[in-house]
Amino acid sequence: MTESRHTVNIKSRHSVTIKEVAERAGVSLMTVSRVVNDKGLVKEVTREKVQKAIEDLNYRPNISARRLAGGQALFIGLLYHNPSPGYLTKILLGSLSACRRNGHHLLLEDLGEKTPDSEPKEVARSLKAAGLDGVIITPPMSNHMPLIKAIEAAGLPVVRVSPDNIHTTKPRVAMDDVLAARHMLQHLVDKGHIRIGFVKGPSDHPSAHHRFEGFEAGMAENNLALEDALILEGDFTYRSGLDAGRILLSLDQPPTAIFASNDDMAAGIVASAHMLGLNVPDDVSVAGFDDTELATNIWPELTTIQQPIVEMSRRAVELLIAVIRNDKDTVNAYRGLMDFKLMSRDSVQSID
C-alpha cells in the first residue's frame, strides 16, 4: 500500500523523468534509454523491469527528443499469407506491440491478394512506392526467393521469419522446427505409442517440411517404420485436420497417437475423434504444434510445441530496425535460434 501511494504522489507532483525510471528499475540511465529507444541489446528480464517501472510511474518519453536522438519513426511492412488464424494473430500481436513501443508504423500486406508468383517485381515496386523503410516476411512467403530478391533489388531491407534455411547469414528470426518435432515424437514414444500418425502442413510451407523431417528423424531414432497410410497432407487449416482425422481413425488399424504439424489441424483431429464416438486421449492421443490460443480453448487441451510466435515477431521488428540503422551489435546478437517448449497437456496419455 505504501508503494502505491508513493507512486501516485510522484505522478501528481511533476512529470516523471528518465532518472526516476532508472532508479525504480534499479538500472542505469543508458539501459532505460535503450529500452525506450530500442537501441542496443537488452536482456529480456531487464527490459521487463524497465517496462514495469515505466508503467508504474506513468512515464511518457519526450517524442521530439527521441527523434532528435535518431529515433525517427519508420514505416515497416509486414507481408503475410498464412492459413492459420491463430498463428497470424500472434504475429500481429508481437509486431504491433514492438512498433507501438518504439514509435514506428506497421503496414500489413496480404500477399494472397497479390500475384508474387507471376509479378514479384511489380509487388516489390508497389511496396517501395508505399514509402516503406523495410519489410518483414512471414512463412510461407519467407521462402519465396523471387519475391525476396525483387524486394531487395528495390532497395528495401528484409527480415524473414522462419525461412527454409534457418542457418542463412541473412537477417532472419527462427527456431529449430526439426528438433522441436523430434522432441514431440520422442514424447509420444515415451508414452508408449509406436503406431503414430502424422498430418503434414502444406507443401509450399518451409515449417511443414521441417516438422515432417523431425518426425521422420524421431521415428528412425526409435527404430519405428514409416507407414504411408499413417501419413497424410493437410494445409494448416482446421478443416484439413478434420478430414485427416476421419481417414486415420477409420483405418482397420488406426494409430494410437496422431501428431499434427499445427494446432489448427490437431483441433480438427480431436473434433473428428469426437464425431466418430472416440475419446481423446483414452482412444487416441493427439498432439499439435505452435501453442496458439486454440490449444487451450478446446477440450481436452492440446499437448503441443510452444513456438514463441509473439516474441519472434517482436524480435523481427527489432532486427529490421537494427538492419535499417546499421546497428551491427544488435544484428549479431540476434543471429541465434529461439527456444521452444513442449507443453504437456490432457490430449496425450500413456498406453500400456
C-alpha positions as CSV (number, residue, x, y, z in Angstrom):
1,M,0.0,0.0,0.0
2,T,2.8,2.4,0.9
3,E,4.4,1.9,-2.6
4,S,1.2,2.6,-4.3
5,R,0.6,5.9,-2.5
6,H,4.2,7.0,-3.3
7,T,3.7,6.3,-7.0
8,V,0.5,8.4,-7.1
9,N,2.3,11.3,-5.4
10,I,5.1,11.2,-7.9
11,K,2.8,11.4,-10.8
12,S,0.7,14.2,-9.4
13,R,3.7,16.2,-8.3
14,H,5.6,16.5,-11.6
15,S,6.4,14.9,-14.9
16,V,8.3,11.7,-14.3
17,T,11.9,11.7,-15.5
18,I,14.0,9.0,-17.1
19,K,16.2,9.1,-13.9
20,E,13.3,8.2,-11.8
21,V,12.5,5.3,-14.1
22,A,16.1,4.1,-13.8
23,E,16.1,4.3,-10.0
24,R,12.8,2.4,-9.8
25,A,14.0,-0.4,-12.1
26,G,17.5,-0.5,-10.5
27,V,19.3,0.0,-13.8
28,S,21.4,2.7,-15.5
29,L,20.0,5.7,-17.4
30,M,21.6,4.2,-20.6
31,T,19.6,1.0,-20.1
32,V,16.4,2.8,-19.8
33,S,17.3,4.8,-22.9
34,R,18.0,1.6,-24.8
35,V,14.6,0.2,-23.9
36,V,12.7,3.3,-24.7
37,N,14.5,4.0,-28.0
38,D,15.1,0.3,-28.9
39,K,18.8,0.8,-29.4
40,G,21.2,-1.9,-28.5
41,L,20.6,-5.3,-26.9
42,V,18.9,-5.5,-23.5
43,K,18.2,-8.8,-21.7
44,E,14.5,-9.7,-21.6
45,V,14.3,-9.8,-17.8
46,T,15.9,-6.3,-17.7
47,R,13.6,-5.0,-20.4
48,E,10.6,-6.2,-18.4
49,K,11.9,-4.5,-15.2
50,V,12.2,-1.2,-17.1
51,Q,8.8,-1.5,-18.8
52,K,7.2,-2.2,-15.4
53,A,8.8,0.9,-13.9
54,I,7.6,2.9,-16.9
55,E,4.1,1.7,-16.3
56,D,4.2,2.1,-12.5
57,L,5.4,5.7,-12.8
58,N,3.3,6.5,-15.9
59,Y,6.5,7.7,-17.7
60,R,5.9,9.4,-21.0
61,P,9.1,9.8,-23.1
62,N,9.6,13.0,-25.0
63,I,8.9,12.1,-28.6
64,S,10.6,15.1,-30.0
65,A,13.8,14.3,-28.1
66,R,13.7,10.7,-29.3
67,R,13.5,11.8,-32.9
68,L,16.4,14.3,-32.4
69,A,18.3,11.3,-30.9
70,G,17.9,9.3,-34.1
71,G,14.6,7.6,-33.3
72,Q,12.7,8.8,-36.3
73,A,9.6,6.9,-36.9
74,L,9.9,4.1,-39.5
75,F,7.3,2.6,-41.8
76,I,7.6,-1.2,-41.6
77,G,5.8,-3.6,-43.9
78,L,4.5,-7.0,-42.6
79,L,3.9,-9.4,-45.5
80,Y,1.8,-12.4,-44.8
81,H,-0.2,-15.2,-46.5
82,N,-0.9,-17.9,-43.9
83,P,-3.9,-20.1,-43.5
84,S,-3.7,-20.3,-39.7
85,P,-5.6,-17.5,-37.9
86,G,-4.0,-18.4,-34.6
87,Y,-0.5,-18.0,-36.0
88,L,-1.3,-14.7,-37.7
89,T,-2.9,-13.3,-34.5
90,K,0.3,-13.9,-32.5
91,I,2.4,-12.5,-35.3
92,L,0.3,-9.3,-35.4
93,L,0.4,-9.0,-31.6
94,G,4.2,-9.1,-31.4
95,S,4.9,-6.8,-34.3
96,L,2.2,-4.3,-33.4
97,S,3.5,-4.2,-29.8
98,A,7.1,-3.7,-30.9
99,C,6.2,-0.9,-33.4
100,R,3.9,0.9,-30.9
101,R,6.5,0.7,-28.2
102,N,9.2,2.2,-30.4
103,G,7.0,4.8,-32.2
104,H,7.1,3.1,-35.6
105,H,4.3,2.4,-38.1
106,L,3.2,-1.0,-39.3
107,L,1.7,-1.6,-42.7
108,L,0.0,-5.0,-43.3
109,E,0.1,-6.6,-46.7
110,D,-1.8,-9.8,-47.5
111,L,0.2,-11.4,-50.4
112,G,-2.7,-13.7,-51.1
113,E,-4.4,-10.7,-52.7
114,K,-1.4,-10.0,-55.0
115,T,0.5,-12.1,-57.6
116,P,4.0,-12.6,-56.3
117,D,4.4,-15.8,-58.3
118,S,3.9,-14.1,-61.7
119,E,4.9,-10.5,-60.9
120,P,7.3,-10.3,-58.0
121,K,8.9,-7.1,-59.4
122,E,5.6,-5.4,-59.5
123,V,4.8,-6.4,-55.9
124,A,8.3,-5.0,-54.9
125,R,7.6,-1.8,-56.7
126,S,4.3,-1.3,-55.0
127,L,5.9,-1.9,-51.6
128,K,8.6,0.7,-52.4
129,A,6.1,3.2,-53.6
130,A,4.2,2.8,-50.3
131,G,7.1,4.5,-48.6
132,L,8.3,1.6,-46.6
133,D,11.7,1.6,-44.9
134,G,11.9,-2.2,-44.7
135,V,9.7,-5.4,-44.7
136,I,9.2,-8.4,-42.5
137,I,8.1,-11.5,-44.5
138,T,6.3,-14.4,-42.7
139,P,6.0,-18.0,-43.8
140,P,5.4,-19.4,-46.3
141,M,6.3,-16.2,-48.3
142,S,9.6,-16.0,-46.3
143,N,10.8,-18.8,-48.7
144,H,9.6,-17.1,-51.9
145,M,13.0,-16.3,-53.3
146,P,11.9,-14.5,-56.5
147,L,9.9,-12.1,-54.4
148,I,12.6,-11.6,-51.8
149,K,15.2,-10.9,-54.4
150,A,12.9,-8.4,-56.1
151,I,12.2,-6.6,-52.8
152,E,16.0,-6.5,-52.0
153,A,16.7,-5.2,-55.6
154,A,14.2,-2.4,-54.9
155,G,16.4,-1.3,-52.1
156,L,14.2,-2.5,-49.2
157,P,15.9,-4.3,-46.2
158,V,14.2,-7.7,-45.5
159,V,13.9,-9.8,-42.4
160,R,12.4,-13.2,-42.8
161,V,10.5,-15.2,-40.2
162,S,11.1,-19.0,-40.2
163,P,12.7,-19.3,-43.7
164,D,13.5,-22.7,-45.1
165,N,17.2,-22.3,-44.4
166,I,17.4,-21.3,-40.8
167,H,21.2,-21.1,-40.9
168,T,21.2,-18.4,-43.6
169,T,23.6,-15.5,-42.9
170,K,20.9,-13.0,-44.0
171,P,18.6,-11.4,-41.3
172,R,16.1,-13.9,-40.1
173,V,14.2,-14.9,-36.9
174,A,13.6,-18.7,-36.5
175,M,13.5,-21.7,-34.2
176,D,14.6,-25.3,-34.9
177,D,11.3,-26.9,-36.0
178,V,13.2,-30.2,-36.9
179,L,14.5,-30.5,-33.3
180,A,11.1,-29.5,-31.8
181,A,9.2,-32.1,-33.9
182,R,11.8,-34.8,-32.8
183,H,11.1,-33.8,-29.2
184,M,7.4,-34.3,-29.6
185,L,7.8,-37.6,-31.4
186,Q,10.0,-38.8,-28.6
187,H,7.4,-37.6,-26.0
188,L,4.8,-39.8,-27.7
189,V,7.1,-42.8,-27.8
190,D,8.0,-42.3,-24.2
191,K,4.2,-42.5,-23.5
192,G,4.2,-46.0,-25.1
193,H,3.0,-45.0,-28.6
194,I,4.6,-46.8,-31.6
195,R,1.8,-46.6,-34.1
196,I,1.8,-42.9,-34.7
197,G,0.0,-40.9,-37.5
198,F,1.3,-37.7,-38.8
199,V,-0.5,-34.8,-40.6
200,K,1.8,-32.6,-42.7
201,G,1.4,-29.0,-43.5
202,P,1.1,-27.5,-47.0
203,S,3.9,-28.4,-49.4
204,D,4.9,-24.8,-50.0
205,H,5.4,-24.0,-46.3
206,P,9.1,-24.3,-45.1
207,S,8.0,-25.1,-41.5
208,A,5.8,-28.0,-42.8
209,H,8.9,-29.6,-44.3
210,H,11.0,-29.1,-41.2
211,R,8.4,-30.6,-38.9
212,F,7.9,-33.7,-41.0
213,E,11.7,-34.0,-41.2
214,G,11.8,-34.0,-37.4
215,F,9.0,-36.6,-37.3
216,E,10.9,-38.9,-39.7
217,A,14.1,-38.5,-37.7
218,G,12.4,-39.3,-34.5
219,M,10.8,-42.4,-35.9
220,A,14.2,-43.6,-37.2
221,E,15.9,-42.9,-33.9
222,N,13.3,-45.2,-32.2
223,N,13.6,-47.8,-35.0
224,L,10.0,-47.3,-36.0
225,A,9.0,-47.8,-39.6
226,L,7.1,-45.1,-41.5
227,E,3.7,-46.3,-42.8
228,D,2.3,-44.4,-45.8
229,A,-1.2,-45.0,-44.7
230,L,-0.5,-43.1,-41.4
231,I,1.0,-40.0,-43.1
232,L,-1.4,-37.5,-44.7
233,E,-1.0,-34.0,-46.0
234,G,-3.1,-31.1,-44.7
235,D,-3.0,-27.4,-45.3
236,F,-2.7,-26.0,-41.7
237,T,-6.5,-25.5,-41.5
238,Y,-9.0,-26.9,-39.1
239,R,-10.9,-28.5,-42.0
240,S,-7.9,-30.4,-43.3
241,G,-7.3,-31.7,-39.8
242,L,-10.9,-32.8,-39.5
243,D,-10.7,-34.7,-42.8
244,A,-7.3,-36.3,-42.0
245,G,-8.6,-37.4,-38.6
246,R,-11.6,-39.1,-40.1
247,I,-9.3,-41.1,-42.5
248,L,-6.7,-42.1,-39.9
249,L,-9.3,-43.1,-37.3
250,S,-11.3,-45.1,-39.7
251,L,-8.4,-47.4,-40.6
252,D,-8.7,-51.1,-39.7
253,Q,-5.6,-50.5,-37.5
254,P,-5.8,-46.8,-36.5
255,P,-2.9,-45.1,-34.9
256,T,-2.8,-44.8,-31.1
257,A,-1.5,-41.2,-31.4
258,I,-1.6,-38.6,-34.1
259,F,0.9,-35.7,-34.4
260,A,-0.4,-32.8,-36.4
261,S,2.1,-30.2,-37.6
262,N,0.0,-27.3,-36.3
263,D,-2.7,-26.7,-33.6
264,D,-5.5,-25.9,-36.1
265,M,-5.2,-29.3,-37.7
266,A,-4.8,-31.0,-34.3
267,A,-8.0,-29.4,-33.1
268,G,-9.7,-30.7,-36.3
269,I,-8.4,-34.2,-35.4
270,V,-9.8,-34.0,-31.9
271,A,-13.2,-33.0,-33.4
272,S,-13.2,-35.9,-35.8
273,A,-12.5,-38.3,-33.0
274,H,-15.5,-37.0,-31.1
275,M,-17.6,-37.3,-34.2
276,L,-16.6,-40.9,-34.5
277,G,-17.6,-41.6,-30.9
278,L,-13.9,-41.8,-29.7
279,N,-12.5,-40.3,-26.6
280,V,-9.3,-38.2,-26.6
281,P,-6.9,-39.3,-25.1
282,D,-8.4,-42.7,-24.0
283,D,-8.9,-44.0,-27.5
284,V,-6.3,-41.8,-29.3
285,S,-3.8,-39.2,-28.2
286,V,-3.4,-36.0,-30.3
287,A,-0.5,-33.6,-30.4
288,G,-0.1,-30.3,-32.2
289,F,2.5,-27.6,-32.9
290,D,2.7,-23.8,-32.2
291,D,0.7,-23.4,-28.9
292,T,-1.7,-20.9,-30.3
293,E,-4.7,-19.8,-28.2
294,L,-6.8,-22.6,-29.8
295,A,-4.6,-25.2,-28.0
296,T,-6.1,-24.3,-24.6
297,N,-9.6,-23.3,-25.9
298,I,-10.6,-26.8,-26.8
299,W,-11.3,-29.9,-24.8
300,P,-9.1,-31.7,-24.0
301,E,-6.3,-29.1,-24.1
302,L,-3.6,-29.9,-26.6
303,T,-0.2,-31.2,-25.9
304,T,1.8,-29.1,-28.3
305,I,5.1,-27.4,-29.1
306,Q,5.2,-23.8,-27.8
307,Q,6.7,-21.7,-30.6
308,P,7.4,-18.2,-29.3
309,I,5.5,-16.6,-32.1
310,V,4.8,-13.2,-30.4
311,E,8.4,-12.9,-29.3
312,M,9.6,-13.9,-32.8
313,S,7.6,-11.2,-34.5
314,R,8.7,-8.7,-31.9
315,R,12.3,-9.7,-32.5
316,A,11.8,-9.4,-36.3
317,V,10.7,-5.8,-35.8
318,E,13.8,-5.1,-33.6
319,L,16.1,-6.8,-36.1
320,L,14.7,-4.9,-39.0
321,I,15.2,-1.6,-37.2
322,A,18.8,-2.6,-36.5
323,V,19.4,-3.5,-40.1
324,I,17.9,-0.2,-41.3
325,R,20.0,1.8,-38.8
326,N,23.1,-0.3,-39.4
327,D,23.2,-1.4,-35.7
328,K,25.6,-4.3,-36.2
329,D,25.8,-5.2,-32.5
330,T,22.0,-6.0,-32.4
331,V,22.1,-7.8,-35.7
332,N,24.9,-10.0,-34.5
333,A,23.2,-10.6,-31.2
334,Y,20.0,-11.8,-32.9
335,R,21.7,-14.5,-35.0
336,G,20.9,-17.3,-32.6
337,L,17.8,-19.5,-32.8
338,M,14.9,-19.0,-30.5
339,D,13.9,-21.6,-27.9
340,F,10.8,-23.8,-27.9
341,K,9.0,-25.7,-25.2
342,L,7.0,-28.9,-25.2
343,M,3.6,-28.2,-23.4
344,S,2.3,-31.5,-22.0
345,R,-1.5,-31.4,-21.6
346,D,-4.5,-33.7,-21.4
347,S,-4.7,-34.7,-25.1
348,V,-1.9,-37.2,-24.8
349,Q,-1.7,-40.0,-22.3
350,S,0.4,-43.1,-21.7
351,I,-0.7,-46.5,-23.0
352,D,0.1,-49.9,-21.6
